[in-house]
Amino acid sequence: MSARSKTRTMLACALLSAALFATTAAMAGDLYDAALANPARPAKDAKRDSADHPAELLRLAGVKPGMRVADFMAANGYWTEILSNVVGPQGHVLMLNNAAYDNWSPGWEKRVADNRLPNVEHRTVDLADMKLDSGTLDAIVMIKVYHDLYWVDPKGEWPKIDVPRTLDQITRALKPGGVLLLVDHSAKSGTGSSAATPLHRIEESYAKKDFESRGLELVSHSDILRRPDDKRDLLTYEGPGVGKTDRFALIFRKK
């Protein structure tokens, strides 16, 4: 083989290797988008994606195949199913609801019926004693539910929560290096947790202190859910504020 032929062969091999590397990297980068594109997902779930940005947030949190993850107060399981697709058959997803959330979330039974999501385990838990083993979770997601821990329901349908006890259990369940993705509706500066009952909102700085005081380190955040036009004075789950709230998205890591 001539020197020119050898050079061409080496160049072709290098180009092929580069192409394979690029393809592999693209596939890895598309893991989260692929989870959303799964044709088995309910059509109504897909309609939420543009507002909730799950691919971007799970990519930022670093949730990966093989992880053991908890969807805390998972409601009907929108995030649970996405997590199921991301962590894959070697991973495991705990779909955690208390009795009230189960009752308020039609559709969760169908989502997990007949072993439809074989790597998902639904549990109805008592928040005072969730029976989560210490250091067993790689990640936890809390999506627009953290404020509910501070919510006082005048109708009495939502139990009064021992917040410190609940948060202690959550952080204890994370492995060292495990991550917590926290998303919630922003309250006005200086309000702490006081807006939880009237507006279903909570102050971002209050949330940071709540988790940092339990040994979690804030390592990243995203502004993808920000709405600067939100005056933070409207109720979040009904009326004119629905879908128009400013939301913070924080990533914590257990030290």
C-alpha positions in Angstrom: 0.0 0.0 0.0 1.4 3.4 -1.0 1.9 6.1 1.5 -0.9 8.1 0.0 -3.3 5.1 0.4 -2.2 4.6 4.0 -2.9 8.3 4.7 -6.4 8.0 3.1 -7.2 4.9 5.1 -6.1 6.5 8.3 -8.1 9.6 7.5 -11.2 7.4 6.7 -10.8 5.6 10.0 -10.4 8.8 11.9 -13.5 10.2 10.3 -15.5 7.0 11.0 -14.4 7.1 14.7 -15.4 10.7 14.9 -18.8 10.0 13.4 -19.3 7.1 15.8 -18.3 9.3 18.8 -20.6 12.0 17.7 -23.5 9.6 17.2 -22.9 8.1 20.7 -22.7 11.5 22.3 -25.9 12.6 20.5 -27.7 9.4 21.7 -26.5 10.1 25.2 -27.6 13.7 25.0 -31.0 12.6 23.6 -31.8 10.3 26.5 -34.2 12.7 28.1 -35.8 13.8 24.8 -36.3 10.1 24.0 -38.1 9.6 27.3 -40.6 12.2 26.3 -40.9 10.7 22.8 -41.9 7.3 24.1 -45.1 6.4 22.2 -46.5 4.6 25.2 -46.9 7.9 27.1 -50.4 9.2 27.4 -51.2 12.0 24.9 -52.3 14.4 27.7 -48.9 14.0 29.3 -47.1 15.2 26.2 -49.3 18.4 26.3 -47.6 19.4 29.6 -44.0 19.1 28.3 -43.7 22.5 26.8 -44.8 24.1 30.1 -42.9 21.9 32.6 -39.7 21.3 30.6 -38.9 17.9 32.2 -36.2 16.9 29.8 -34.2 20.0 30.5 -34.6 19.7 34.3 -33.8 16.0 34.5 -30.7 16.6 32.3 -29.6 19.4 34.6 -30.2 17.1 37.7 -28.2 14.3 36.1 -30.8 11.6 36.5 -29.4 8.6 34.5 -30.1 5.0 33.7 -29.8 2.6 36.5 -30.6 5.1 39.2 -33.0 4.6 42.1 -35.3 7.6 42.2 -38.3 8.8 44.2 -41.1 11.0 42.8 -42.3 12.6 46.0 -46.0 13.4 46.1 -46.2 12.1 42.5 -49.9 12.8 42.0 -51.0 11.1 38.8 -47.5 10.1 37.9 -46.6 12.5 35.0 -43.1 12.8 36.3 -43.0 9.2 37.4 -43.5 7.9 33.9 -40.7 10.1 32.5 -38.4 9.0 35.3 -39.3 5.4 34.5 -38.2 5.9 30.9 -35.0 7.7 31.9 -33.7 5.2 34.5 -34.6 2.2 32.4 -35.0 -1.5 33.3 -32.0 -1.5 35.6 -33.3 1.5 37.5 -36.2 1.9 40.0 -38.8 4.6 40.6 -40.7 5.0 43.9 -44.0 6.8 43.2 -44.8 8.2 46.6 -48.2 9.7 47.5 -50.0 10.1 50.8 -53.7 9.1 50.9 -54.8 12.6 50.2 -52.7 12.8 47.0 -53.9 9.4 45.9 -57.5 10.6 46.3 -56.9 13.9 44.5 -55.0 12.4 41.5 -57.3 10.4 39.2 -55.3 8.3 36.7 -52.4 7.1 38.8 -54.0 3.6 39.1 -54.2 3.2 35.4 -50.7 4.4 34.9 -49.2 1.6 37.0 -51.9 -1.1 36.4 -51.0 -4.5 35.0 -47.3 -3.9 35.5 -47.4 -1.2 32.7 -44.3 0.5 34.2 -42.4 -2.5 35.6 -39.6 -0.5 37.2 -42.2 1.7 39.1 -43.3 1.0 42.7 -46.3 2.9 43.9 -46.5 3.5 47.7 -49.2 5.2 49.7 -47.2 6.6 52.6 -47.7 8.3 55.9 -45.5 11.4 55.7 -44.7 11.0 59.4 -43.2 7.6 58.7 -42.5 7.0 55.0 -40.3 3.9 55.8 -37.5 5.1 53.4 -34.3 3.3 54.1 -31.3 5.6 54.7 -28.9 6.2 51.8 -30.8 4.2 49.2 -31.9 6.9 46.7 -29.8 8.4 44.0 -32.3 11.2 43.3 -35.6 12.7 44.5 -37.8 15.0 42.6 -40.3 17.3 44.3 -42.3 19.1 41.7 -44.7 21.9 42.9 -45.4 20.0 46.1 -42.9 21.3 48.6 -45.2 24.2 49.6 -48.0 21.7 50.4 -46.0 20.5 53.4 -46.7 24.0 54.9 -50.3 24.2 53.6 -53.0 24.3 56.3 -56.2 23.1 54.8 -59.3 24.8 56.3 -61.5 21.9 55.1 -59.4 19.4 57.0 -58.9 17.2 53.9 -55.1 17.6 54.1 -53.4 16.5 57.2 -51.2 18.8 59.2 -47.6 17.9 58.3 -44.7 17.7 60.6 -42.4 19.4 58.1 -39.1 18.9 59.8 -39.8 15.2 60.3 -40.8 14.9 56.6 -37.8 16.7 55.2 -35.4 14.8 57.5 -36.7 11.5 56.1 -36.3 12.8 52.5 -32.7 13.9 53.0 -31.8 10.9 55.0 -33.0 8.6 52.2 -30.5 10.2 49.7 -27.2 8.6 49.2 -24.1 10.8 49.7 -23.8 12.6 46.4 -27.5 12.0 45.7 -29.5 14.9 44.1 -32.8 16.6 44.8 -34.7 18.4 42.1 -37.0 21.0 43.7 -39.5 23.0 41.6 -42.1 25.2 43.2 -44.2 28.4 42.7 -42.4 31.5 43.8 -43.8 33.6 46.6 -42.9 37.3 47.3 -39.6 38.1 49.0 -39.8 38.0 52.7 -42.9 35.8 53.0 -41.1 32.6 53.9 -43.7 29.8 54.0 -46.7 32.0 54.9 -48.0 32.1 51.3 -48.4 28.3 51.2 -52.0 28.4 52.7 -53.6 31.3 50.8 -51.7 31.0 47.5 -49.9 27.6 47.3 -46.6 29.4 46.9 -43.3 29.5 48.9 -40.3 31.8 49.0 -37.3 30.5 47.1 -34.8 31.7 49.7 -36.8 29.9 52.4 -36.6 26.7 50.4 -32.8 27.0 50.1 -32.4 27.4 53.8 -34.8 24.5 54.5 -32.7 22.0 52.6 -29.2 23.5 53.2 -29.8 23.2 56.9 -30.2 19.4 56.4 -26.9 18.9 54.7 -27.8 19.5 51.1 -25.7 21.8 49.0 -27.3 24.0 46.3 -25.3 23.1 43.2 -27.3 24.4 40.3 -30.5 26.1 39.2 -32.5 26.8 36.1 -34.4 29.9 35.0 -36.4 27.9 32.4 -39.6 28.2 34.4 -39.3 31.9 35.3 -42.1 34.3 34.6 -41.0 37.8 35.4 -44.5 39.1 34.7 -45.9 37.1 37.7 -46.6 39.5 40.6 -46.7 36.4 42.9 -50.1 37.4 44.3 -52.4 34.9 42.5 -53.5 31.4 43.6 -51.5 28.9 41.6 -53.9 26.0 40.9 -57.1 27.7 39.8 -58.2 31.0 38.4 -56.2 33.5 36.3 -52.9 32.4 37.8 -52.9 28.8 36.4 -50.0 28.2 34.1 -48.7 31.7 34.5 -46.7 31.5 37.7 -43.0 32.2 38.3 -41.4 28.9 39.3 -37.9 28.3 40.8 -36.0 25.1 39.9 -33.1 24.2 42.2 -30.7 21.2 42.3 -29.3 20.2 45.6 -26.7 17.5 46.3 -26.2 15.6 49.5 -22.7 16.2 51.0 
